[in-house]
């Protein structure tokens, strides 16, 4: 956009419209870019805080949440029961326990080789890695600099979005997951 909004009210309305219209998180930088030069990332974050305060004051059933490197408008968790009922008949492709196990290994060990995933799981993981890649939950993040240049895998923004994480830093510590 060539022109920045003239008022805070307009900027908040524009941010609200962007988030309402998007089914994916919208990066702070992208919103600032759309709003114009007079608005930076800090201003966008401030507007989001103001909007969330207004939503809380009005008792709204939704809020703006920071997730997967951006912001997204989401229904509050206490309304999950009714939203689930709304989408009850929608086909959901669930991940198998072996796919979740493979995804967890990639998430905690990334960048990770298929051979490392195979060693940890004790079975071949090629088809699962391919499936997780096709679903957009993992991606090729590089190649190891050894003969054959094997592929290194890592998680994607969709992974963060799917598990409602701001970043990988929100994953639990491995020590917290292992029994004493």
JOCORPE-V354538 format. One record per residue. N is the residue number from 0. RES is the residue in one letter. D_FIRST is the distance of its C-alpha to the first C-alpha in Angstrom with 1 decimal. Layout:
BEGIN
{{N:RES:D_FIRST} {N:RES:D_FIRST}}
END
This chain:
BEGIN
{{0:X:0.0} {1:X:3.8} {2:X:5.7} {3:X:7.4} {4:X:9.7} {5:X:13.0} {6:X:15.4} {7:X:16.4} {8:X:17.3} {9:X:13.8} {10:X:12.5} {11:X:15.7} {12:X:15.3} {13:X:11.9} {14:X:13.5} {15:X:16.6} {16:X:15.0} {17:X:13.5} {18:X:17.0} {19:X:18.9} {20:X:17.4} {21:X:18.0} {22:X:21.6} {23:X:20.9} {24:X:20.0} {25:X:16.4} {26:X:16.2} {27:X:15.4} {28:X:13.5} {29:X:11.3} {30:X:10.6} {31:X:10.0} {32:X:7.5} {33:X:5.6} {34:X:6.6} {35:X:5.8} {36:X:8.9} {37:X:11.2} {38:X:11.6} {39:X:13.6} {40:X:15.7} {41:X:18.5} {42:X:16.6} {43:X:15.4} {44:X:19.1} {45:X:20.3} {46:X:18.3} {47:X:19.7} {48:X:23.1} {49:X:22.9} {50:X:22.0} {51:X:25.0} {52:X:27.2} {53:X:26.4} {54:X:27.1} {55:X:30.3} {56:X:31.4} {57:X:31.0} {58:X:32.8} {59:X:30.2} {60:X:31.1} {61:X:27.9} {62:X:26.1} {63:X:23.2} {64:X:24.8} {65:X:23.9} {66:X:25.0} {67:X:24.7} {68:X:22.2} {69:X:19.7} {70:X:19.9} {71:X:21.2} {72:X:22.5} {73:X:26.2} {74:X:29.4} {75:X:31.7} {76:X:34.7} {77:X:37.3} {78:X:36.0} {79:X:36.5} {80:X:39.8} {81:X:38.2} {82:X:35.1} {83:X:37.6} {84:X:39.7} {85:X:36.7} {86:X:36.1} {87:X:39.8} {88:X:40.3} {89:X:37.3} {90:X:38.5} {91:X:37.9} {92:X:38.7} {93:X:40.2} {94:X:40.8} {95:X:44.5} {96:X:46.2} {97:X:46.5} {98:X:42.8} {99:X:41.9} {100:X:44.5} {101:X:42.9} {102:X:39.4} {103:X:40.7} {104:X:42.4} {105:X:39.3} {106:X:37.3} {107:X:39.9} {108:X:41.1} {109:X:37.9} {110:X:37.8} {111:X:40.9} {112:X:43.0} {113:X:44.4} {114:X:47.9} {115:X:47.1} {116:X:45.9} {117:X:49.1} {118:X:51.3} {119:X:49.9} {120:X:50.2} {121:X:53.5} {122:X:52.4} {123:X:50.2} {124:X:46.5} {125:X:45.2} {126:X:44.6} {127:X:43.0} {128:X:40.6} {129:X:39.7} {130:X:39.2} {131:X:37.0} {132:X:34.9} {133:X:34.6} {134:X:33.5} {135:X:30.8} {136:X:32.4} {137:X:33.5} {138:X:32.6} {139:X:34.2} {140:X:33.1} {141:X:35.5} {142:X:39.0} {143:X:41.9} {144:X:43.4} {145:X:46.9} {146:X:48.8} {147:X:47.2} {148:X:43.8} {149:X:43.6} {150:X:40.2} {151:X:38.7} {152:X:37.0} {153:X:34.5} {154:X:32.5} {155:X:28.9} {156:X:26.0} {157:X:27.4} {158:X:30.7} {159:X:29.1} {160:X:27.3} {161:X:30.6} {162:X:32.6} {163:X:30.0} {164:X:30.1} {165:X:27.5} {166:X:29.1} {167:X:32.4} {168:X:33.7} {169:X:34.2} {170:X:36.8} {171:X:40.3} {172:X:42.5} {173:X:44.9} {174:X:47.8} {175:X:46.8} {176:X:47.1} {177:X:50.6} {178:X:53.6} {179:X:55.8}}
END
